[in-house]
Amino acid sequence: MRPRHALALDQGGSFLDIIAAPEGGGPARIAKRPRAEATDLAAAIIDFCQAERLTPARITIATTLPANAILTGTASPVVLITTQGFEDLPDLGRQSRRDPDALDPPPPVPAWLSPPKLRFGLPGRIDARGVEVAPLDLTALPALPDLPVAACLLFAHRNPTHERAVAAALPRGTALSLSHRVDPETREFERLLATMLDASLKPLVARTLAPVGQALVAAGLPEPRFALADGRAASPNEALAAPLPLVLSGPAAGARAVARWASDVPTAIGLDMGGTTAEVSLVRDGVALETGSVTLGPLAFRLKALDVESLPIGGDALTPAARAAGWLPGDGNGDAGTLAIAEAMLAESLRRIALRRNIHPDLSLLVAGGGFGPLLAAAIAALIGCPRVLIPPCPGVMAASGMLDTPPALPAAWRCRNGTPFTGTAAGPLLLDDGTATARIPAGWRASLRSDGALLLDRAA
């Protein structure tokens, strides 16, 4: 009988990372495939299981599809149903600017999300105590286009009666998000924005993620679960009913992995740098910090999530420069000075993010993962004052490993550039590779291999 495995996948912007850990213990199996070669997620899972001759007991998936759809404006526009007189709330927002110096600040809600012609106000009013002061008039609701619907009525979080009446009046099968379910909190604009984004993602999830579960079950595999922004996982039906928490599924999984590797230190900073973005997370006493709000591009909205900030810089843009510098194999026509600029930008971002949360870099461990994070980690640590860097084994699949309930036994296969295994301690400059990422140990740093396969980088006194 084949051993049963826990299977985790991280569908990033550049690569699909897969890791399978046997339930009874033993070395994990990993795969890293270019995103372009793994567009069919269900087929990639089935092919991996057949190639590795394993039977998954459970499957957990993290994906960047919802986040990318919002960032690029390719998610669906939504019909907004609100209280009469509040139809312009998406344009008014909070009358605040994230960048006070911007001469042309972006609108509070992107124009594609809910243009004015898709907004409808209904007579009727619930007051701040949850008491109905005017009955809801559903006769004012016109025939709606075939688009997802976001219903956000005044004070629905105190009394959802009117929103429930709207839901009952809509045709069966309408993709509908109700504000008292998505974000049952005070402050009208914040509740409205979260509800609109939730509705906007429903067609995408129904079209791309729900069929993955159907295909896997049809192939005799378990129904998958999808990683959420708060570190939990949801079934396909749960994800379809409330898709907004999917926007940080991959980064949250990476934060869980960072917390696992930093369980024995007071504070840690996580850097998970893939091909498209770099995610920064914070850990205190072995627990990833949480937040009640998320920033995604120009949008800031309420969502219970692990505290992760995404930076718009990834390895794809830096690979030519890294090859030109000799850090990666192959010929590169980039400017090696680009790497120093990237290191300085990342260092300043990490310092700002950490200090705003009262975590001091000079007292913290830097945990670096992703395909590109280990290449820049030591230089960034030196710039922000971190005395020590930890690079997990197989750092290129670190986020995927964070979705496993127990720490996987990852194969430690660090090799020097000449192909000889790295088994002990050595001073930089040094380049080590394990097949998922390259770790760079600059001059002034010393690398040592731990028994669990992780690399510890210490600055020379």
C-alpha positions in Angstrom: 0.0 0.0 0.0 1.3 3.4 -0.9 2.0 5.8 2.0 -0.4 8.6 2.2 0.9 12.2 1.8 -0.2 15.7 2.7 0.1 17.7 -0.6 0.5 21.5 -0.7 0.7 23.8 -3.8 1.6 27.4 -4.1 0.5 28.9 -7.4 2.6 32.0 -7.7 3.1 34.6 -10.4 6.1 32.7 -12.0 6.1 29.2 -10.6 3.9 26.4 -9.3 5.5 24.9 -6.2 4.4 21.5 -5.0 5.4 19.7 -1.8 4.3 16.3 -0.6 5.0 15.1 3.0 4.3 11.5 4.1 1.9 11.2 7.0 4.1 8.8 8.8 7.2 10.8 8.5 10.1 10.6 6.0 11.5 12.9 3.4 9.2 15.2 1.5 9.0 15.3 -2.3 9.0 18.6 -4.1 8.6 20.0 -7.6 8.9 23.5 -9.0 7.4 24.1 -12.4 7.2 27.3 -14.5 3.7 28.8 -14.3 3.4 28.7 -18.1 3.8 24.9 -18.0 1.2 24.4 -15.3 -1.8 26.4 -16.4 -4.1 23.5 -15.6 -3.9 23.2 -11.9 -5.8 19.9 -11.6 -3.7 18.3 -14.3 -0.5 19.4 -12.6 -1.6 17.8 -9.4 -2.7 14.6 -11.0 0.6 14.4 -13.1 2.7 15.0 -9.9 0.9 12.2 -8.0 1.3 9.8 -10.8 5.0 10.6 -11.4 5.8 10.3 -7.7 3.5 7.3 -7.2 1.9 8.7 -4.1 -1.6 8.9 -2.7 -2.5 12.3 -1.2 -4.6 12.2 2.0 -5.3 15.9 1.7 -4.6 18.7 -0.7 -4.1 22.4 0.1 -3.8 25.1 -2.5 -2.6 28.7 -2.3 -3.1 30.9 -5.4 -2.3 34.4 -6.6 -5.2 34.5 -9.1 -7.7 36.5 -6.9 -5.0 39.1 -5.9 -3.8 39.4 -9.5 -7.3 39.9 -10.8 -7.9 42.8 -8.4 -4.4 44.4 -9.1 -4.9 44.2 -12.9 -8.6 45.1 -12.9 -9.5 41.8 -14.6 -11.9 40.8 -11.9 -15.6 41.3 -12.7 -17.4 44.7 -12.3 -20.2 44.5 -9.8 -23.7 45.8 -9.4 -24.0 47.9 -6.2 -27.3 48.0 -4.3 -27.2 50.5 -1.5 -29.4 52.8 0.5 -30.9 55.7 -1.5 -28.6 58.7 -1.4 -25.4 56.6 -0.9 -24.8 55.7 -4.5 -21.7 58.0 -4.7 -20.0 56.5 -1.7 -17.5 54.6 -3.9 -16.4 57.9 -5.3 -16.3 59.8 -2.0 -14.6 57.2 0.1 -13.1 58.7 3.3 -11.8 61.8 1.6 -8.3 60.7 2.7 -5.1 60.3 0.6 -2.5 57.6 1.1 0.0 59.9 -0.6 -0.6 63.6 0.4 1.8 64.8 -2.3 0.0 63.0 -5.2 -1.3 65.6 -7.7 -3.7 63.0 -9.3 -4.6 60.5 -6.5 -6.3 57.3 -7.5 -10.1 57.1 -6.7 -11.1 55.3 -3.5 -12.7 52.6 -5.6 -11.3 51.7 -9.1 -13.5 52.8 -11.9 -13.8 49.3 -13.3 -15.2 47.9 -10.1 -18.5 49.7 -10.1 -19.2 52.4 -12.6 -22.0 54.8 -11.7 -24.5 53.1 -14.2 -24.2 49.9 -12.1 -25.2 51.6 -8.8 -28.7 51.5 -7.5 -30.1 53.2 -4.3 -33.2 51.8 -2.7 -35.6 53.8 -0.4 -35.7 52.5 3.1 -33.6 53.1 6.2 -32.2 51.3 9.2 -30.8 53.6 11.9 -27.6 53.3 13.9 -29.4 51.3 16.7 -30.7 48.8 14.1 -34.2 50.0 14.2 -36.2 50.3 10.9 -37.2 54.0 10.4 -38.4 53.6 6.8 -39.5 50.4 5.1 -37.5 49.0 2.1 -39.1 49.6 -1.3 -38.0 46.8 -3.6 -40.2 48.1 -6.4 -37.4 50.7 -7.0 -35.0 47.9 -8.0 -34.7 47.6 -11.8 -33.8 44.6 -13.9 -30.1 44.0 -13.3 -27.4 43.0 -15.8 -25.9 39.5 -15.5 -23.1 40.5 -13.1 -22.2 39.8 -9.5 -24.2 41.9 -7.0 -22.9 43.6 -3.9 -25.6 44.7 -1.4 -24.4 47.2 1.2 -27.3 48.9 3.0 -26.9 51.5 5.7 -26.3 49.9 9.2 -27.0 46.4 7.9 -24.4 45.1 10.4 -26.8 46.1 13.1 -29.9 44.8 11.4 -29.6 42.8 8.2 -33.3 42.5 7.5 -33.3 44.8 4.5 -30.2 43.1 2.9 -31.9 39.7 3.4 -35.0 41.1 1.6 -32.8 42.2 -1.3 -31.2 38.7 -1.5 -34.7 37.1 -1.6 -35.8 39.4 -4.4 -32.9 38.6 -6.7 -33.0 35.7 -9.2 -31.8 32.3 -8.0 -28.2 31.8 -8.9 -27.1 35.4 -8.7 -23.6 35.8 -7.5 -24.3 37.9 -4.4 -22.3 39.3 -1.5 -24.1 40.8 1.5 -22.2 43.3 3.6 -23.5 41.9 6.9 -21.8 38.6 6.0 -18.6 39.9 4.4 -17.7 42.6 6.9 -20.2 43.0 9.8 -18.5 46.1 11.3 -19.1 49.8 11.6 -17.8 52.4 9.0 -19.9 52.3 5.9 -17.2 52.8 3.2 -14.9 50.1 4.5 -17.8 47.6 4.7 -18.9 48.6 1.1 -15.4 48.2 -0.4 -14.9 44.7 1.2 -18.3 43.6 -0.1 -17.7 44.9 -3.6 -14.3 43.1 -3.8 -15.8 39.9 -2.5 -18.6 40.0 -5.1 -16.1 40.9 -7.9 -14.1 37.7 -7.3 -17.0 35.2 -7.3 -17.1 34.7 -11.1 -13.3 34.1 -11.2 -13.4 31.6 -8.4 -16.4 29.8 -10.0 -14.6 29.7 -13.3 -11.1 28.7 -12.3 -10.9 27.3 -8.8 -14.2 25.4 -8.3 -13.5 23.1 -11.3 -10.2 22.1 -9.8 -12.0 20.4 -7.0 -14.4 18.7 -9.3 -11.6 17.4 -11.5 -9.6 16.1 -8.6 -12.6 14.3 -7.1 -13.4 12.8 -10.5 -9.8 11.5 -10.6 -10.2 9.8 -7.3 -8.3 12.3 -5.3 -9.4 14.2 -2.2 -11.3 17.5 -2.5 -8.8 20.3 -2.1 -8.8 23.1 0.4 -7.8 26.6 -0.4 -5.5 28.6 1.9 -6.9 31.8 3.3 -5.4 35.1 4.3 -5.7 34.3 8.1 -3.7 31.0 7.7 -6.8 28.7 7.7 -8.1 26.7 4.8 -11.5 26.5 3.2 -13.3 24.0 1.0 -14.1 25.0 -2.7 -17.8 25.8 -1.7 -16.6 27.9 1.2 -14.1 29.7 -1.0 -16.8 30.3 -3.6 -19.2 31.7 -1.0 -16.6 34.1 0.5 -13.7 34.5 -1.9 -12.2 37.7 -0.5 -9.9 35.9 2.0 -8.2 34.2 -0.9 -6.4 37.4 -1.9 -3.5 36.7 0.5 -3.5 32.9 0.5 0.0 32.4 -0.7 1.7 35.1 1.4 -0.2 33.9 4.5 1.1 30.4 3.9 4.6 31.9 3.7 4.1 33.7 6.9 3.1 30.4 8.6 6.3 28.8 7.4 8.4 31.8 8.7 6.7 31.4 12.1 7.6 27.7 12.2 11.3 28.3 11.4 11.4 31.2 13.9 9.7 29.4 16.8 12.7 29.6 19.1 13.5 33.4 18.8 11.7 36.4 20.3 11.2 38.2 17.0 11.8 37.5 13.3 11.3 39.1 9.9 10.3 37.0 7.0 11.3 37.7 3.4 9.6 35.5 0.8 10.8 36.7 -2.6 9.5 35.0 -5.7 9.6 35.9 -9.3 6.9 38.6 -9.2 6.7 40.1 -5.7 8.4 40.0 -2.3 6.3 39.3 0.8 7.4 40.6 4.2 5.9 39.1 7.4 6.6 39.5 11.1 6.8 37.0 13.9 6.8 37.5 17.6 7.3 34.6 20.1 6.8 32.1 17.3 3.5 33.5 16.1 2.9 35.4 12.9 1.4 38.8 13.5 -2.2 39.4 12.5 -4.0 42.4 11.1 -7.5 43.6 10.5 -6.7 45.4 7.2 -5.0 44.6 4.0 -3.3 46.7 1.4 -3.4 45.5 -2.2 -2.0 47.9 -4.7 -4.0 51.2 -4.3 -6.7 49.5 -2.3 -6.8 49.2 1.5 -9.7 47.2 2.8 -10.7 45.3 6.0 -9.9 41.7 6.2 -8.7 39.5 9.0 -5.3 38.2 7.8 -1.8 37.4 8.8 0.2 40.6 8.6 2.0 40.4 5.3 3.0 43.3 3.0 3.7 42.7 -0.7 6.4 44.7 -2.4 6.3 45.0 -6.2 9.8 43.6 -6.8 10.6 40.0 -7.8 13.4 37.9 -9.1 12.2 37.9 -12.7 13.3 41.5 -13.1 16.6 40.9 -11.3 17.7 37.6 -12.9 19.7 39.2 -15.8 21.6 41.3 -13.3 22.2 38.4 -11.1 23.6 36.4 -14.0 25.8 39.3 -15.0 27.2 39.4 -11.5 27.9 35.7 -11.6 25.5 34.9 -8.8 23.3 32.7 -11.1 24.5 30.4 -13.9 24.0 31.5 -17.5 24.8 34.7 -19.4 23.2 37.9 -18.4 23.1 41.3 -20.0 21.9 43.2 -16.9 23.6 45.8 -14.8 25.0 44.3 -11.6 24.4 47.6 -10.0 20.7 46.9 -10.2 21.2 44.4 -7.4 22.6 46.9 -5.0 19.7 49.2 -5.7 17.2 46.4 -5.1 18.9 45.4 -1.9 18.8 49.0 -0.6 15.1 49.3 -1.6 14.2 46.1 0.1 16.2 46.9 3.2 14.4 50.2 3.6 11.0 48.6 3.2 11.8 45.8 5.7 13.1 48.3 8.2 10.0 50.5 7.9 7.6 47.6 8.1 9.3 46.0 11.1 9.7 49.3 13.1 6.1 50.3 12.5 5.2 47.1 14.4 7.7 47.6 17.2 10.0 44.9 15.9 13.7 45.9 15.9 15.7 44.4 13.0 19.0 44.5 15.0 17.3 42.1 17.6 15.6 39.9 15.1 16.3 36.9 12.9 15.8 37.3 9.1 14.1 34.2 7.6 14.6 34.2 3.8 12.7 32.0 1.3 11.4 32.0 -2.2 13.4 31.5 -5.3 15.3 34.8 -5.0 15.2 35.7 -1.2 18.2 33.7 -0.2 20.3 35.4 -2.9 19.8 38.9 -1.4 19.1 38.0 2.3 22.6 38.5 3.8 23.2 41.8 2.1 19.7 43.1 3.2 20.4 41.8 6.7 23.6 43.8 6.8 21.8 47.0 5.7 19.1 46.7 8.4 21.4 45.4 11.2 20.1 41.8 11.4 22.9 39.7 13.0 21.6 36.4 11.7 19.8 34.9 8.7 18.1 31.6 8.4 17.5 30.0 5.0 15.2 26.9 5.3 16.0 23.8 3.2 14.3 24.0 -0.2 13.6 27.7 0.3 12.0 27.9 -3.1 9.0 26.1 -1.8 8.8 27.7 1.6 5.3 29.1 1.2 4.0 25.7 0.1 5.5 24.1 3.1 3.6 26.5 5.4 0.3 24.9 4.4 1.3 21.5 5.9 0.1 20.9 9.4 3.4 19.5 10.6 6.9 20.5 9.6 8.0 18.5 6.5 11.3 16.6 6.5 12.8 18.5 3.5 15.8 17.0 1.7 19.0 18.9 2.6 21.1 19.0 -0.6 23.1 22.2 -0.5 25.9 22.2 -3.0 28.7 24.5 -3.8 29.1 26.0 -7.2 31.6 23.3 -8.2 29.1 20.6 -7.3 30.6 19.4 -4.0 28.1 18.9 -1.2 28.1 21.5 1.6 28.1 19.7 4.9 29.7 22.0 7.5 30.7 25.6 8.0 32.4 28.0 5.6 33.0 31.8 5.3 31.9 33.9 2.4 32.1 34.8 -0.4 30.2 31.6 -1.3 27.3 30.5 -3.4 25.2 27.4 -2.5 22.4 25.8 -4.4 19.8 23.2 -3.5 17.8 23.0 -6.7 15.0 25.4 -5.6 17.1 28.5 -4.9 20.6 29.9 -4.7 21.9 31.2 -1.4 24.6 33.9 -1.5 27.0 34.2 1.5 28.9 37.5 1.0 32.3 38.3 2.5 32.0 39.0 6.2 29.4 36.2 6.7 29.8 32.6 7.8 27.4 29.8 6.8 26.7 26.7 8.8 24.5 23.8 8.0 22.0 22.7 10.7 20.9 19.1 11.2 17.5 19.9 9.8 19.0 21.2 6.5 18.6 24.9 7.2 21.4 27.3 6.6 22.4 29.7 9.3 24.3 32.8 8.2 26.1 34.8 10.9 27.9 38.1 10.5 31.5 38.1 11.5 32.3 40.1 14.6 
